[in-house]
Structures are given as C-alpha cells and as structure tokens.
Amino acid sequence: MRIYLSTSSGGADIAGNVLDFSVLVKLVSTNFDFSQTDSAEICFTKSNGSSLKCEVEQWDIANAQAAIWVKVDTVYGNNRSQYIVMHWGDDYCKDGQSSTQVFDTSNGFIGVWHMKERDSTVTRKDATGNANHATVYGGIDSIASGATGIANYLAGGDEYLSLPFTDSVSSATVSLWFKFEGTGNQILVSQESWDNEYCHFKVNYGENISVSSYPWPNNLTGNTLSANIWYYAAYTFAGNGAGNWKLYEDGDVIDSSNFNHNKIILPRFIGHEYTGRYFNGYIDEVRIEKSARSADWIKLCYQNQKANQTLVPIFKSLHARIGPVGVSHAKKLLEELPNKILSKLGIIARVQPRKRSGRETVKILIERMDVPISYNGGFSVKLAKDVLDLSTLSDHNLNERQMTALKYIKEKHKISNKQYQQLSDVSKGTATKELAAMVRAGLSGELIMTMYLSDQRISA
C-alpha cells in the first residue's frame, strides 16, 4: 500500500529537505482492514524497494487504531509525489521493526517516551537505545488516546515522571504534546532546582507556555492558550550566541533570544518541578535531543503528528490492499500445484495451506534461482541495449553457437529457444542449457532472459 508524503503548500508546506525523519503513520478503520494481519507482520520500504525501519507504538484492533513510526532517510521539501510502501505478511516482513533504529542515538535522540504503557505504575520506556526509562511517581491516573498514540493523564497532585539525567549538553531540543486543565502554574519538563544552566518548561498559570533559564530573567513566552486543547511545544538551544534559544508552539517560532549559556543541564522531571509544582492534564510523545533541530524539522513534527495531519493525509480505503478472496478447493491445490509447477516451469515449489481473514488460501514458496525460468522448456532472450560490441565478449568463454546467437540478437533484438535450435541445429535441451549459460557467464548486464507463457515471445 502506497503512503504519500506531501510537503507542498497543500500539505505540510516544508521548503527544504528533512533528513532521517521519523514519520508517523496512523491507520484507522477507513483506510485499513485490521483483520488482515497483526502488528508483528507490518513493515515498510521506500519506493525502490529498500527496507525502512519502523516501530509500532499502538495497535488497537478493538478500536481499529494504529500508530506506527517509520524512519525515512530523506523527506523531500515542496514535494507531493514521494511515497513509501507499507507491507504486511509474516514471510515478507522480517526484522523490519526496531524502535532503537527509528529513534537512533546517532541521529541525536537522547530519549523518546511515547507514554504507551497502560499500567499506571510501570516504567515509561525510552524508545532509543540509551534506555533512559522514566520512573513513575504517584501513579498515573489514566491512559487515554493521545495526540500521536497513547497519552498519560497527570492529576496535578504528586504524579510525575523522573528522568535519569545529570549530564549537560552544548545544544538541545525538548518537545512534547500536552493538553492542560486548570489555571495553576503547571510544569511540563524541568530541572531539580534553580541553578546556573538549568531550564524549566511550563504553562504559566493557564495562560501561555514559557521556557525559563537561570539566572533570571532569561525567559521566552508564547501565545495565550486554552484548556483542554492539544498543543505541540518545543524549545531549542544552540549554544552561546545570538538567538541561541527558540520557543515553538504548534510548529511555529513564537519567541527567541540569546541566553548567556554555553551548555544546559538535561531535564530531570516530566510534570514536576522541585518547588512542588506539578502538571494537571495529558502529556504525550516527550522527546529530548542533543542538537538544536531546524525550523523545518520542528514544523514537520507538528504537521505530521497533529490531528488531521498534512504530511501523511488520511488515505482512503480504495488505496488499501484488498484482502484474500480465498479458494474453495485448497486441499486439491496442495496436491496438484507442485506437480504442475514442476512440469510446466521445471522448478520445485512448496505449497502450504493458510487461513487469512477467515478464508482458505494457499501459499506458494519458491527458492530464489540464478537461472531463467522457462515455460514448457522454452524462453526467449532480448537485448537490454541497442548496440552490442561483440569484440568485448571474448572473455566470456562463449562457444561458436552462442556467438552466432549474439549476432542474431544484435540484428533481431531477441531470440527464442526454437530459433536458437534452428540457427545452431541443436536439440531443445542444448538450446536451453546454452542460453542459460550466457546469463550465468556474466552477460546479465547485456542480456535479459525473459519467460513467456504462450507461443508469443515477450517483446522489448
């Protein structure tokens, strides 16, 4: 199933290319039939077939919802033709899922917390390979559908998450989704005290977001907010220099300034500050990164993760792969297909029964071969190039008949098994063997062996 990435003005509206980006793909009942497979059988490729790593954050069959992160090496700016392909099936998708490769530490990720755990007291796992898991204090009141997948609700009392950081960094990006309740001074992400190089990310008395850094009054503030609405917030720190701090709200820069810091201490808490302030509301998809992400990166995160996202528009069900129609005589096919495939194609196939979506189906398994497949012992050869320099073929150990055949191909652009027999006065078996040898001899760059399923040859 093709999934298009739209960064044009009608989509995410991103001008520049964004590298090594974790794309969020959401599946719902209108674009995917969840009875076709389970989460372990999902994988993705680029349009050219090369594998892409993914992480399944949420797979809720009962409510027909899924949230999957896919690492794409380049999301092209101002483009609406780029696409990735989603596959499912236990034989096709092997080793395609890895959260640590989707959120690779070499790409700057220090910690990523999806908040997907449903137990109220269990540790919130870090999706990166750093294993910076968040410890739950006070218990989490409830788990609910969030901005990206599953979110945690903090009741504003003594409920918060503790992070295992004591290190400082010379650049950073901190981001999260939140939906607050109440009017108090609420803490999103903060340090354990006020001291040099410490910073605090919060909602100021239910009015706006801010990031503050010691010594005071280093402070950036955002726009007026409303309760019970999901917001995406981020700040970046790029080291000491003009405009080294930037505050983002819903993908846009809303304030920037130069705080006199060469480094900052990594956050220690989610939803809590050392003064006893907490957060009342929902928090989702918290990330801490060791580089100051670009404006395009931040905007793309928002456009991709928000409700009614614009990077991966909700694709319609007509684009989804149709499930198997099934067969009414699977047992008979298990007996007949191996013999028919062997007699017609000359290859050994394994046929296995399968039940998919409640329907009887069969799966045909064929080992990869380095020789052309024939139909009833016949196949044809055609040129992939208009001109073939016969003088360059002396190293391929071709016999006289094969050289004659190449001259024929140069003139006619193709040759069949029967034509090879007539041209060289040999049997069908010899023709088949020598044509196949021409490919194995290293001529696959100049020649293409093509199967045909009737008396008509496949033409170029």
C-alpha positions in Angstrom: 0.0 0.0 0.0 1.5 3.3 -1.0 1.6 6.1 1.5 2.4 9.5 0.1 4.4 12.2 1.9 3.1 15.7 0.9 5.4 18.6 1.8 3.9 21.0 -0.9 1.9 24.1 0.0 -1.2 21.9 0.1 0.4 19.5 2.6 3.0 20.1 5.3 4.3 23.1 3.5 8.1 22.4 4.1 10.5 24.0 1.6 13.7 22.2 2.5 14.7 18.5 2.7 14.5 17.0 6.2 16.9 14.1 6.8 16.4 10.9 8.9 12.9 11.8 10.0 10.6 9.6 11.9 7.3 9.7 10.0 4.1 8.9 11.9 1.6 6.7 10.0 -1.8 6.4 11.5 -4.2 3.6 10.5 -7.9 3.6 11.1 -10.9 1.5 10.0 -11.5 3.7 6.9 -8.0 3.1 5.4 -7.0 -0.4 6.7 -8.7 -3.7 7.4 -7.2 -4.8 10.7 -8.4 -8.4 10.2 -5.8 -8.8 7.5 -2.8 -9.1 9.8 -1.3 -8.2 13.2 1.3 -5.7 14.3 4.2 -8.1 14.0 3.7 -8.5 10.3 3.9 -4.8 9.4 6.9 -3.4 7.5 7.8 -0.6 5.1 10.0 0.1 2.1 11.0 3.0 0.0 9.6 3.3 -3.5 12.6 1.5 -4.8 12.0 -1.5 -2.5 14.8 -0.8 0.0 13.8 -1.5 3.6 12.8 1.1 6.1 12.8 0.6 9.9 9.6 1.1 11.8 8.2 1.0 15.3 4.6 0.1 16.1 3.6 2.3 19.1 -0.1 1.4 19.1 -2.0 -1.5 17.6 -5.6 -1.5 18.8 -7.7 -4.0 16.9 -10.8 -3.4 19.1 -11.0 0.3 18.2 -9.3 -0.1 14.8 -6.4 2.3 15.5 -2.7 2.1 14.9 0.3 4.4 15.3 3.5 3.5 13.5 6.8 5.4 13.3 8.8 4.9 10.1 12.3 6.3 9.7 12.7 7.9 6.3 16.2 8.9 5.3 15.0 12.0 3.3 11.6 13.7 3.3 11.8 15.9 0.3 10.7 19.5 0.6 8.0 21.0 -1.6 7.1 17.6 -3.0 3.9 15.6 -3.2 5.0 12.6 -5.3 7.3 10.9 -2.8 5.8 7.8 -1.2 6.7 4.9 1.0 5.1 1.4 0.8 3.5 -0.5 3.7 3.6 -4.3 3.5 2.2 -7.0 5.7 2.7 -10.7 5.8 4.9 -12.9 8.0 7.1 -14.0 5.2 7.7 -10.6 3.6 8.3 -8.6 6.8 11.3 -9.9 8.7 13.5 -7.8 11.0 11.8 -4.6 9.8 10.8 -3.3 13.3 13.3 -1.6 15.6 12.5 1.4 17.8 16.2 2.0 18.5 16.9 2.4 14.8 13.8 4.6 14.2 15.0 6.9 17.0 18.7 6.3 16.5 21.1 7.9 19.0 23.4 8.7 16.2 20.7 10.9 14.9 20.7 13.0 18.1 18.0 11.3 20.1 18.7 11.2 23.8 15.3 10.0 24.9 11.9 9.4 23.4 8.9 8.5 25.6 5.7 7.6 23.8 3.8 7.1 27.0 2.3 4.0 25.5 2.4 1.8 28.7 -1.0 1.1 30.0 -0.1 0.2 33.6 -0.4 3.1 36.0 2.9 2.4 37.8 5.1 0.7 35.3 8.2 2.5 34.0 7.7 4.5 30.8 10.1 3.1 28.3 12.6 5.1 26.3 12.3 4.1 22.6 16.0 4.9 21.9 18.9 2.6 22.6 20.0 4.7 25.5 17.4 3.1 27.8 16.7 6.3 29.6 13.5 5.0 31.0 11.2 7.3 33.1 10.3 6.3 36.6 6.6 6.9 37.6 5.9 8.6 40.9 2.5 8.7 42.5 0.9 6.5 39.8 -0.7 7.7 36.6 -4.4 8.3 36.9 -5.4 7.1 33.5 -4.3 6.3 30.0 -6.2 7.7 27.0 -6.0 8.3 23.3 -3.3 11.0 22.8 -2.0 13.3 20.2 0.2 10.7 18.5 -0.9 7.4 20.0 -1.5 6.8 23.7 -1.2 9.6 26.3 -0.8 9.7 30.1 -3.0 11.8 32.4 -1.4 13.5 35.4 -3.9 14.7 38.0 -1.8 17.7 39.3 -1.0 16.2 42.7 2.1 14.2 43.3 2.1 12.4 39.9 5.1 12.8 37.7 7.9 11.1 35.9 11.6 11.2 36.9 14.4 11.0 34.2 17.9 9.6 34.9 19.9 12.6 33.6 22.7 14.5 35.3 24.7 15.4 32.2 24.9 18.8 30.4 24.8 19.3 26.6 26.0 22.2 24.4 22.8 22.1 22.2 19.4 20.5 22.7 15.8 20.2 21.6 13.0 19.4 24.0 9.5 18.8 22.7 6.2 17.3 23.7 2.4 17.3 23.2 0.2 18.5 26.1 -3.4 19.3 27.0 -3.8 21.1 30.3 -6.6 21.5 32.8 -6.9 24.2 35.5 -5.2 27.5 35.9 -2.2 26.9 38.1 1.5 27.4 37.2 2.0 23.9 35.6 5.3 22.3 34.8 5.9 20.4 31.6 9.6 19.5 31.8 12.1 20.8 34.3 15.2 20.5 36.5 15.6 19.6 40.1 16.5 23.1 41.2 17.2 26.7 40.1 20.9 26.9 39.3 23.2 28.0 36.5 22.5 26.2 33.2 19.1 24.8 34.5 16.0 25.5 32.5 12.2 25.0 33.1 9.5 24.4 30.5 6.0 25.2 31.8 2.5 26.6 31.3 2.2 29.9 33.1 -1.0 30.0 35.2 -3.0 28.5 32.4 -2.1 31.4 30.0 0.9 30.6 27.9 3.9 28.4 27.6 7.4 29.6 28.6 10.9 28.4 28.9 13.0 30.0 31.7 16.7 29.6 32.4 18.8 30.6 35.4 20.0 33.3 36.0 16.6 35.1 35.8 15.2 36.9 33.8 16.2 34.6 30.9 12.6 33.8 29.7 10.7 33.1 26.5 7.0 33.2 26.4 4.3 32.0 23.9 0.8 32.9 22.9 -2.4 32.7 25.1 -3.6 29.1 25.5 -6.9 27.5 26.1 -7.5 24.5 28.4 -8.5 21.0 27.1 -6.8 21.5 23.7 -3.8 19.6 22.4 -0.7 21.8 21.8 2.7 20.9 20.5 5.5 22.7 22.2 9.3 22.7 21.7 12.3 24.7 22.6 15.8 24.6 21.1 19.2 25.6 22.5 22.0 26.1 20.0 24.9 27.2 22.3 26.0 30.6 23.2 25.2 33.2 20.5 22.6 35.5 19.1 19.2 33.8 19.0 20.5 30.7 20.6 17.2 29.9 22.3 14.0 29.4 20.3 10.5 28.6 21.6 8.0 26.9 19.3 4.2 26.5 19.5 2.3 24.3 17.1 5.3 24.2 14.7 6.0 28.0 14.6 8.7 30.0 16.3 7.0 32.4 18.7 9.9 33.8 20.6 13.7 33.7 20.6 16.6 35.3 22.4 20.2 34.9 23.5 20.7 33.4 26.9 24.3 33.6 28.1 24.9 29.8 28.3 27.5 27.5 26.7 25.6 24.5 27.9 22.5 23.4 29.8 21.7 20.5 32.2 19.4 17.9 30.8 15.8 17.8 32.3 15.1 15.6 35.3 11.3 15.6 35.5 8.2 15.4 33.4 5.2 17.1 35.0 7.0 18.2 38.1 9.3 21.0 39.5 11.4 20.9 42.7 9.2 23.6 44.2 6.3 21.2 44.4 4.6 22.4 41.2 3.1 19.7 39.0 1.1 19.3 35.8 -2.6 18.7 35.5 -3.7 17.2 32.2 -2.4 14.9 29.4 1.1 14.5 28.1 2.3 12.6 25.1 5.4 12.0 22.9 8.1 13.6 25.0 11.5 13.9 23.3 14.9 15.2 24.3 17.6 15.5 21.6 21.2 16.7 21.7 21.0 19.0 18.7 19.0 22.2 18.0 16.6 20.9 15.4 15.9 23.2 12.4 12.6 25.1 12.0 11.7 22.7 9.2 12.2 19.7 11.5 10.0 21.2 14.2 7.3 22.2 11.8 7.3 18.8 10.1 6.9 17.1 13.5 3.8 19.2 14.2 2.3 18.8 10.7 2.9 15.1 10.8 1.7 14.4 14.4 -1.3 16.7 14.7 -4.9 15.6 14.2 -5.8 15.7 10.5 -2.1 15.7 9.8 -0.9 17.2 6.4 2.3 15.2 5.8 0.5 11.8 5.5 -3.1 12.7 4.7 -5.7 10.1 5.7 -5.7 7.9 2.6 -8.9 6.4 1.5 -9.8 2.7 1.7 -9.7 2.3 -2.1 -5.9 2.6 -1.8 -5.7 -0.2 0.7 -4.8 -3.7 -0.4 -7.8 -5.9 -0.9 -7.9 -9.0 1.4 -7.7 -12.5 0.0 -10.8 -13.8 -1.8 -9.9 -17.4 -0.8 -10.3 -20.7 -2.6 -12.9 -23.4 -2.3 -10.6 -26.3 -3.0 -7.4 -25.6 -1.1 -6.7 -29.3 -0.3 -6.9 -30.2 -4.0 -4.5 -27.4 -4.9 -2.0 -28.6 -2.3 -1.8 -31.9 -4.2 -1.8 -30.6 -7.8 0.2 -27.3 -7.8 3.6 -28.8 -7.0 3.4 -31.2 -9.9 2.0 -28.7 -12.3 4.7 -26.1 -11.5 7.4 -28.7 -11.9 6.1 -30.0 -15.2 5.5 -26.5 -16.7 8.3 -24.5 -15.2 10.9 -27.1 -14.2 11.2 -25.8 -10.7 10.3 -27.3 -7.3 7.7 -25.4 -5.3 6.4 -25.8 -1.8 2.7 -25.2 -1.3 1.3 -24.6 2.1 -2.3 -24.0 3.4 -3.1 -20.7 5.1 -6.2 -19.1 6.6 -6.3 -15.3 6.1 -9.2 -13.1 7.2 -11.3 -16.3 7.7 -10.7 -17.6 4.2 -8.8 -20.7 3.0 -5.8 -19.7 0.9 -2.6 -21.4 -0.3 0.9 -20.0 -0.2 3.5 -21.0 -2.9 7.1 -20.9 -1.9 9.9 -21.0 -4.5 13.6 -20.8 -3.7 15.5 -18.0 -5.4 17.2 -19.1 -8.7 20.1 -17.7 -10.7 18.9 -19.2 -14.0 15.9 -18.1 -16.1 12.6 -19.8 -15.6 11.1 -21.4 -18.7 7.6 -22.3 -19.7 7.3 -25.8 -21.1 11.1 -25.7 -21.6 11.1 -22.5 -23.7 12.3 -19.0 -23.0 13.5 -16.1 -25.1 16.3 -13.6 -24.8 16.2 -9.9 -25.7 18.7 -7.1 -25.7 18.7 -4.5 -23.0 20.9 -2.3 -25.2 20.5 -1.3 -28.9 24.2 -1.9 -29.6 26.3 -4.9 -28.5 30.0 -4.8 -29.1 30.9 -8.4 -29.9 34.6 -7.7 -29.6 34.2 -7.2 -25.8 32.7 -10.7 -25.3 35.9 -12.8 -25.8 36.4 -13.2 -22.0 33.0 -14.9 -21.5 34.1 -18.3 -23.0 31.2 -18.5 -25.4 31.1 -21.2 -27.9 30.6 -20.6 -31.6 26.9 -21.3 -31.4 26.5 -18.7 -28.6 28.5 -16.1 -30.6 26.3 -16.8 -33.6 23.2 -16.3 -31.4 24.6 -13.0 -30.1 25.0 -11.7 -33.7 21.4 -12.8 -34.4 20.2 -11.0 -31.3 22.1 -7.8 -32.3 20.2 -7.8 -35.6 16.8 -9.1 -34.4 16.9 -7.9 -30.8 15.6 -11.2 -29.5 15.9 -14.9 -29.9 13.6 -17.8 -28.8 14.6 -21.3 -27.8 13.2 -22.6 -31.1 15.1 -20.0 -33.1 18.3 -21.0 -31.3 17.6 -24.6 -32.2 17.1 -23.8 -35.8 20.1 -21.4 -36.0 22.5 -23.9 -34.4 20.9 -27.2 -35.3 20.8 -28.4 -31.7 18.2 -30.0 -29.5 15.8 -28.1 -27.3 17.8 -29.2 -24.2 21.0 -27.9 -25.6 19.5 -24.6 -26.6 18.0 -24.2 -23.1 21.3 -25.0 -21.5 23.4 -22.7 -23.7 21.1 -19.7 -23.5 21.0 -20.0 -19.7 24.9 -20.3 -19.7 25.0 -16.9 -21.5 23.4 -15.3 -18.5 25.5 -17.2 -15.9 28.6 -16.2 -17.8 28.2 -12.6 -16.7 26.2 -11.3 -19.6 23.2 -10.3 -17.5 24.1 -6.7 -17.9 23.8 -7.0 -21.7 21.1 -9.7 -21.9 17.8 -10.2 -20.2 16.3 -13.7 -20.0 12.5 -13.4 -20.2 9.9 -16.0 -19.6 6.9 -16.3 -22.0 3.7 -18.0 -21.2 2.4 -18.7 -24.7 3.7 -19.1 -28.2 4.2 -15.4 -28.4 7.6 -14.0 -27.3 7.8 -11.1 -25.0 9.0 -8.1 -27.0 11.1 -5.2 -25.8 
